[in-house]
Amino acid sequence: METSHRIVVGDARGLGELADDSVELVVTSPPYPMIELWDDTFAELDPEVEERLAADDGRGAFEAMHALLDGVWREVARVLVDGGIACVNVGDATRTLDGRFRVYQNHSRVIDAFEGLGFDPLPEILWRKPTNAGAKFMGSGMLPPNAYATLEHEYILVFRNGATRREFEPHADRRYGAAYFWEERNRWFSDLWTDVTGERQTLDGDGSRKRSAAYPFAIPYRLINMYSVYGDTVLDPFWGTGTTGLAAMVAGRNSVGYELDAGLVEGFDDRVADVPALSREVVGDRLDAHRAFVERRRAAGEAFDYEAERYDFPVTTRQERSIALRTVERTEAVDGGYRAVHEPAATDS
């Protein structure tokens, strides 16, 4: 199996290279409005943002920033297939302007934008991000009543494009082969991910590259496995350092990314070179974790009714029997992106 991975240097408010209904899943983390790290990025796209901030008009700046994101969401609605899923990782912001401290609820504003485009919100996921412990309970130190809680989580907002779910031919190999394990389903489809931790990122280079943020590989990798099948295309309109693209490679899906900063794209070759080893590690960990799960259940006297068709272990449900994890054998650069060659994961333990 081969997958293709394209990267476009450009503004995702115009996904001109993508046809209508051409991607099956969107997984992205946009710049967060009202986080100072991203002020210059938004201001470069719309001078009104800088004007509003200079006037201490927090609400106006918030709306101006989200208006820029709205242009991307409109394009997402155009290129995403009916029944396709969009996953948006976003955090809220706290800020003091004109002497007034408040929270800016980015997640609520993004939900409103997607609902306005005809998307149906699905249950969202919370995950805990790394925090600066010394900054907790700011406001008045140890004295009530003027302290405030620290934001220690981010949202993964999940939307379906339209009211109908995607349909597949009966027993489609690309769907059944992409199954996840029963115990993974129970962990992944919880609305609270306590086993995912964020990562801090430092990048060499100019100021624009230092503005890049990172979200952990586990987030897009899980979402891609949860909401797509082999052969699907995953879009990330805020490509950044390419974590979603890497996750798509490892998961055996195609990907397309859009990124304004050409410097970030130029640095992606090194990450791609590590994909074969990364895929073996990730898939190996999943298989080892399932074998450990099997041993725990057997030790507790529980039996399994089904055997995996390609592996040396039992599975809990009939739907898992055809699971076929794949690893990346090699990657190569091609015009406009990369190609990855996948092979079945090793069946021995």
C-alpha positions in Angstrom: 0.0 0.0 0.0 1.2 3.5 -0.8 0.0 6.8 0.6 0.7 10.4 -0.7 1.3 13.4 1.4 1.2 16.9 -0.1 2.2 20.2 1.5 1.0 23.6 0.1 2.7 26.8 1.2 -0.3 29.1 1.2 -3.3 30.6 3.0 -5.9 27.9 3.9 -8.7 30.4 3.4 -8.3 29.4 -0.3 -7.9 25.6 -0.6 -7.8 26.1 -4.4 -5.9 22.9 -5.1 -8.5 20.8 -3.4 -11.8 19.9 -5.2 -15.2 19.9 -3.6 -15.7 16.7 -1.5 -12.1 15.6 -1.8 -11.1 14.9 1.8 -12.7 12.6 4.4 -11.2 13.9 7.6 -9.9 17.2 8.9 -7.5 17.2 11.9 -6.0 20.5 12.9 -5.0 22.9 15.6 -5.3 26.6 14.6 -3.6 29.5 16.2 -5.6 30.4 19.2 -7.2 33.9 19.2 -6.2 36.2 22.1 -3.1 34.2 22.9 -0.3 36.8 22.6 1.9 34.3 20.9 -0.3 34.5 17.8 -1.1 38.3 17.8 1.4 39.0 15.0 0.2 36.2 12.9 -3.4 37.4 13.0 -2.3 41.1 12.6 -0.3 40.3 9.5 -3.5 38.9 7.9 -5.8 41.7 9.1 -4.5 45.0 10.4 -7.8 45.5 12.3 -6.6 42.9 14.8 -3.6 45.2 15.8 -5.9 48.2 15.9 -8.4 46.6 18.2 -5.6 45.3 20.5 -4.0 48.8 20.6 -7.4 50.2 21.6 -7.8 47.6 24.4 -10.9 46.3 22.5 -10.6 42.7 23.5 -14.0 41.6 22.2 -13.3 43.3 18.9 -9.9 41.7 18.5 -11.4 38.3 19.4 -14.0 38.6 16.7 -11.5 39.9 14.1 -9.2 36.9 14.8 -12.1 34.4 14.5 -13.3 36.1 11.3 -10.0 35.0 9.8 -10.5 31.4 11.0 -14.0 31.5 9.7 -12.6 31.8 6.2 -10.8 28.5 6.7 -13.8 26.7 8.1 -15.8 27.7 5.0 -13.2 26.0 2.9 -13.2 23.0 5.1 -17.0 22.7 4.6 -16.5 22.8 0.8 -13.8 20.1 0.6 -15.0 17.7 3.2 -17.2 14.9 2.0 -20.8 14.5 3.3 -20.6 12.7 6.6 -16.9 13.5 6.9 -15.5 14.5 10.3 -13.6 17.7 11.3 -11.6 17.6 14.5 -10.3 21.0 15.9 -7.9 21.1 18.8 -8.2 24.5 20.5 -7.7 26.1 23.8 -9.4 29.1 25.5 -7.4 32.2 26.3 -7.1 34.5 29.3 -6.0 38.1 28.9 -6.1 41.5 30.6 -6.9 44.5 28.4 -7.8 47.9 29.7 -7.3 46.7 33.2 -9.9 44.0 32.9 -9.1 40.3 33.1 -11.4 37.8 31.4 -11.4 34.4 29.6 -12.0 34.3 25.8 -13.9 31.2 25.0 -12.3 30.1 21.7 -13.9 26.7 21.8 -17.4 28.2 22.0 -16.8 30.5 19.1 -15.5 27.7 16.9 -18.5 25.6 17.7 -20.8 28.5 16.6 -18.8 28.8 13.4 -19.2 25.2 12.4 -22.8 25.0 13.4 -23.4 28.0 11.1 -21.9 26.1 8.3 -24.3 23.1 8.8 -22.0 20.9 10.8 -23.4 18.8 13.6 -21.3 19.0 16.8 -20.4 15.6 18.2 -19.2 15.0 21.8 -16.0 16.8 22.4 -12.8 15.6 24.1 -10.8 17.3 26.8 -7.1 16.6 27.3 -4.7 18.0 29.9 -1.8 20.1 28.7 1.4 21.0 30.5 1.2 24.1 32.7 3.5 26.3 34.6 2.7 25.3 38.2 4.0 28.6 39.5 1.3 30.4 37.6 -1.6 28.6 39.2 -4.3 30.5 41.1 -3.1 33.8 39.9 -5.0 37.0 40.9 -4.3 37.4 44.6 -1.9 34.7 45.6 -3.1 32.8 48.7 -5.8 35.3 49.6 -9.5 35.0 48.6 -11.6 36.1 46.8 -9.8 37.4 43.7 -7.8 34.5 42.4 -8.8 32.6 39.3 -8.3 29.0 38.1 -5.5 28.2 35.6 -6.5 26.8 32.2 -5.0 23.3 32.2 -7.0 21.6 29.4 -7.7 22.0 25.7 -10.6 20.9 23.6 -10.8 18.6 20.7 -14.0 19.7 19.0 -15.6 17.1 16.7 -18.0 17.9 14.0 -19.8 15.9 11.3 -20.4 17.5 7.9 -24.1 17.1 7.4 -26.6 14.8 9.1 -25.7 11.5 7.5 -22.9 9.2 8.4 -20.5 7.8 5.7 -21.6 4.6 4.1 -19.3 1.7 3.0 -19.8 -1.4 1.0 -20.5 -4.5 3.2 -17.3 -5.9 4.8 -15.1 -3.3 3.1 -11.5 -4.3 3.7 -10.3 -0.8 4.0 -12.7 -0.3 6.9 -12.4 -3.6 8.7 -8.6 -3.6 8.3 -8.5 -0.2 9.9 -10.4 -1.4 13.0 -9.0 -0.6 16.5 -8.9 -2.9 19.5 -11.8 -3.0 21.9 -9.8 -1.7 24.8 -8.5 1.1 22.6 -12.0 2.0 21.7 -12.9 2.3 25.4 -10.0 4.6 26.1 -10.0 6.7 22.9 -13.7 7.4 22.8 -13.8 8.7 26.4 -14.5 12.5 26.5 -11.5 12.9 28.9 -8.0 11.9 27.9 -5.9 11.7 31.0 -3.1 9.7 29.3 -2.1 12.3 26.7 0.3 15.0 27.7 1.3 18.0 25.8 4.8 18.8 24.6 6.8 21.9 24.6 8.6 22.7 21.4 11.6 24.9 20.5 12.6 25.6 17.0 15.7 27.0 15.5 15.4 29.8 13.0 13.7 33.2 12.7 11.0 34.7 14.7 8.2 33.3 12.6 9.3 29.7 13.2 9.6 30.4 17.0 5.9 31.2 16.9 5.0 27.6 16.1 3.2 25.6 18.7 3.1 21.8 19.1 0.4 19.3 20.0 1.4 15.8 20.8 1.6 13.1 18.1 -0.9 10.9 20.0 -3.8 13.4 19.4 -3.8 13.4 15.6 -2.8 9.7 15.5 -5.8 8.7 17.6 -8.2 10.9 15.8 -7.1 9.6 12.4 -7.6 6.1 13.6 -11.0 6.9 15.2 -12.5 8.8 12.3 -11.0 7.6 9.0 -10.2 4.3 7.1 -7.4 3.2 4.9 -7.4 5.1 1.6 -8.9 8.3 3.1 -7.3 11.7 2.9 -6.7 13.8 6.0 -6.5 17.6 5.7 -4.7 19.9 8.1 -5.2 23.5 7.1 -2.9 24.7 9.8 0.0 22.4 9.1 2.7 23.9 11.4 5.5 21.4 11.9 3.5 18.6 10.3 2.4 16.5 13.2 -0.9 15.7 11.6 0.9 14.7 8.4 3.3 12.4 10.3 0.3 10.8 12.1 -1.4 10.2 8.7 1.7 8.5 7.4 2.0 6.3 10.4 -1.7 5.5 10.3 -1.6 4.6 6.6 -3.8 7.5 5.3 -3.1 10.1 2.7 -2.7 13.7 3.8 -2.7 17.3 2.6 -1.4 20.3 4.6 -1.5 24.0 4.1 1.0 26.3 5.9 1.8 30.0 5.5 5.4 29.7 6.9 7.7 28.2 4.2 10.4 27.8 6.8 8.4 25.3 8.7 7.8 23.2 5.6 11.5 23.3 4.7 12.3 21.6 8.0 10.0 18.7 7.5 12.5 16.4 5.7 14.1 15.4 9.0 10.8 14.4 10.5 9.9 12.3 7.5 13.2 10.4 7.7 12.2 9.1 11.1 8.7 7.9 10.0 9.6 4.2 9.4 11.2 3.8 12.8 8.3 5.8 14.4 5.7 3.7 12.7 7.3 0.4 13.9 7.5 1.8 17.4 3.8 3.0 17.5 2.4 -0.1 15.9 4.6 -2.3 18.0 3.4 -0.6 21.2 -0.3 -1.1 20.1 0.3 -4.8 19.5 2.2 -5.3 22.7 -0.5 -3.4 24.7 -3.1 -5.7 23.3 -1.1 -8.8 24.1 -0.8 -7.5 27.7 -4.5 -6.9 27.8 -5.1 -10.5 26.7 -2.8 -11.8 29.4 -4.6 -9.7 32.1 -8.0 -11.0 31.1 -6.8 -14.6 30.9 -5.2 -14.3 34.3 -8.6 -13.1 35.6 -10.2 -16.3 34.2 -11.9 -14.5 31.2 -12.1 -16.1 27.8 -12.2 -14.7 24.3 -14.7 -15.8 21.6 -12.7 -14.6 18.5 -9.2 -14.9 17.1 -7.5 -12.3 15.0 -7.1 -13.4 11.4 -3.6 -11.9 10.9 -2.1 -12.1 14.4 -1.2 -14.6 17.1 -3.8 -13.4 19.7 -7.5 -13.4 20.4 -9.7 -10.3 20.2 -12.8 -9.3 22.1 -15.3 -8.6 19.3 -16.1 -9.9 15.8 -15.3 -6.6 14.3 -11.6 -6.8 15.4 -10.9 -10.1 13.6 -9.8 -8.5 10.4 -7.7 -5.8 12.0 -4.5 -5.2 9.8 -2.1 -2.7 11.2 0.6 -1.4 8.8 4.0 0.0 9.2 6.0 2.3 6.9 8.7 0.5 5.0 10.1 3.7 3.4 9.4 7.3 2.4 10.6 9.4 -0.4 10.3 12.9 -1.5 8.2 13.6 -4.6 7.1 16.8 -6.3 5.0 18.8 -3.8 5.3 16.3 -1.0 6.1 12.7 -0.1 5.2 9.2 -0.8 5.1 6.4 1.9 5.2 2.7 1.2 3.4 0.6 3.8 3.7 -3.1 4.7 1.7 -5.4 7.0 2.9 -5.2 10.6 4.8 -8.2 11.8 2.6 -11.0 13.0 4.9 -12.5 15.6 5.3 -11.3 19.1 
